[in-house]
Amino acid sequence: MHNITLIKGDGIGPEISDAVLRIIKAAGVEINWDIQTAGADVIEQEGVPLPQRVLDSVKKNKVALKTPVTTPIGKGFRSVNVQLRKELDLYANLRPCYNLPNVKTRYEGVDVVVVRENTEDLYAGIERQVDEDTAESIKIITRAASERIAKFAFDYAVKNNRKLVTVVTKANICKLSDGLFLESARKVAENYDIPLKEILVDNCCMQLVQNPNQFDVLLLPNLYGDIVSDLCAGLIGGLGVAQGANIGKDYAVFEPVHGSAPDIAGQNKANPTAMLMSAIEMLNYIGEQEAGKRIKTALFKTLENNIKTADLGGNASCSDFADAIIKAL
């Protein structure tokens, strides 16, 4: 029996998590879910979007599966995702992007892993209103955090038989901050046999949409990593199939890349694939590799049978899609 925290957000979060939990149960994995809530609805009751009880639960269980939480744009509370990553020191954001069967995309054979620093950069949230017409945001890059994420990227590459790590910066313009990130990656690379390639983030985006197959592991600071990972999701079918993991020394939180999609919330239209792929990575992390492999096979078989949700060109509902995967198990 595994004790795992389930962080339920808002929007489509409840319905996709219900689908994924049904699939995991059908696969025979015994999990005692500690269900916690976060987000805008919690503020009305507890005054904050991320109560201490949520953090305490993750610290106790060490592992969490999280649904999307709506982040207000241009106002309101700070991102729950960012708070979780900083409070739990989940310094590595891991987002594998690869083609799924029978999901139409512009490219075949895409297999890119985005490794994103998760605790600093502009996401440190150090901002101030200088005057009525001017706002200022401070970008923080440290050697310690940069070397730590670079080591994570290279260790991942070694463990997973990857052949190339590409560090992505804008060091020609941000010479000190991005320059430090680049310098740190170069230093760490000296300890590995895997080559390090350097590329500017704007060129990287162009190269990704022209020929994504040239890339293997991408190593990026926080902001660029957020943007490029969504670009990579577009290469494999969209955010509905994009998985994510936030990993630190002591804790790990697994979550889909996509947002809360409030426009389709409660309509049973959401695609649970990204949440399910994240859950598969969670199962691998806790030692349930066999169950993860079975669920992944069932997911692929379901897609091959042309059972897909609307975002992938099908007409299956969220619950119908989950039912088909359970049947394939």
C-alpha positions, 0 to 999 in steps of 0.5 A: 500500500502506497500513501500518496497525496492527491492535490485537486485543483479546479477547472477540469482537474476533478474529472481528469483525476477521477478518470486516472484514479479509476485506471490506476485502481483497475491496474491493481495498484493499492494506493491510499490517497490523501486528498487535498484541495488547492486554488481559488475555491480554497481562498474563500474558506482558508484565506490562501490558495495553498494551505499548509495542510497541503505542504504537510501532506506532501512532506509526509507522503513524499510523493504527490499527484496534482491536477491543474490549478487556475492561476489568475493573469495579471492580478490575484494570487501567485501560482500554486505550482510555483509555490509548491516548487519553491516550498518543497525545493522541487528544483527539476521540472522534467517534461518528456515529449514523444509521439503517441500512436495514432495522434496526428502531428507534423513530425514522426519520431519526436523524442525530446526531454525538457529539463527545466530549472524550477526554483528561480529565474523570473519565477522567483516573483521579485517584482515591484511597481516603480511608479504608476507607469513602470514595473520591475521584475528581477531575474535571479540565476545562481551558480548552485541552482544552475549546476544542480539542474545541469547535473540532473540533466546529465544524470538523466541522460546517462540513466536513459541512454541519451546521446546529447544535452543541449543547453538553451539560453539567451546569453548573448543578451543576458550576459551575466544571468544566462551567462552564469547558467551557460558557464555552469552547464559547461562546468558540469559537462566536463564530468560526463562523456555525453556532449553538450551543445549550446543554442540561443533560445530564439534559434532553438524555437525555430530549429524545433519547429523545423527539425525537432529530431535533432534534439535529445535532452534540452537543459533550460532556465525556468522561463525558457523551459516553460515556454519551450516545453509548451512548444514541444507539446505542440509537436506531439499533439498538444497540451492534452498529451503533455506530461510533467514531473517536479522532482527534488531531493526529498519530494516529487510532484507529478502533474500534467503540463496543461492548465485548468481549462475552465471553459470545458470544466464539468462537461466530461470533454477533457482529455485525461492523457496528460494526467495519466502519463504523469501518473505513469511516471509517478508509478515508475518513481515509486517502484510500480514499473510493471503497472505503469507499463501495463497502463501505458500499453493499454493507453496506446492500444486505446489510441490505436483503436481510434478511441480519442477525445475531441482535442485529438480529433475523436468523440470520446468523453473523458469517462468513455476514454478512461473506460476504454483504457480500463477495458484494454487493461 
